[in-house]
Amino acid sequence: MSKVRIATVWLDGCSGCHMSFLDMDERLLAVADMIDLVYSPLVDAKEFPENVDLTIVEGAVSSEDDLHKIKVVRSRTKLLMALGDCAVTSNVPGMRNYFKRDELLRRAYVENASANPGIPVEVIPPLLPKSKPVHEYVKVDIFVPGCPPHAEIIFSAVAALLEGRMPDLEIRARFG
């Protein structure tokens, strides 16, 4: 039997969802023989691969880099899971949406800078005008809310998908 090719992606978020994913602890061993983790911040792959069966994406789409990455991910993925409130609603990254992008950058990099004030033009990816949830840019197949989702919810969703069925998270998952 061939293994299910799984990827995880981290956009604009705190990595709490990846930490919750790791909190599956020994349950990771229960699925390890059935999956091939082909891309993740947890491994050293540099380029997102082709033919991924499931990609689990954490974080909102907030920068040009995020937008490019999620479009590549979607084009190479059969099922896309938005994991956590940032991916589902833009949550904390979306708090910046009440401010104009230029005002936000000026406040962060000029007004509050103690050394070398100036808005960066290298290294930091250009921000989009608003931080938005993943589904506003690409089709999302599975939504798993939570900040972060509990490891049991993540395991239940992944286990259902590995069994060939869509997870039913309505009564188990919640926002916040």
Stockholm file with secondary structure:
# STOCKHOLM 1.0

chainA/1-176         MSKVRIATVWLDGCSGCHMSFLDMDERLLAVADMIDLVYSPLVDAKEFPENVDLTIVEGAVSSEDDLHKIKVVRSRTKLLMALGDCAVTSNVPGMRNYFKRDELLRRAYVENASANPGIPVEVIPPLLPKSKPVHEYVKVDIFVPGCPPHAEIIFSAVAALLEGRMPDLEIRARFG
#=GR chainA/1-176 SS CCCEEEEEEECBSCSHHHHHHHTTTTHHHHHHTTEEEEECTTSCCCSCCSSEEEEEEESBEEEHHHHHHHHHHHHTEEEEEEESHHHHHCTTGGGGGGSCHHHHHHIIIIITCSSSCSCCCSSSCCEEEEEECGGGTSCCSEEECCSSCCHHHHHHHHHHHHTTSCCCCTTTCCCC
#=GC SS_cons         CCCEEEEEEECBSCSHHHHHHHTTTTHHHHHHTTEEEEECTTSCCCSCCSSEEEEEEESBEEEHHHHHHHHHHHHTEEEEEEESHHHHHCTTGGGGGGSCHHHHHHIIIIITCSSSCSCCCSSSCCEEEEEECGGGTSCCSEEECCSSCCHHHHHHHHHHHHTTSCCCCTTTCCCC
//
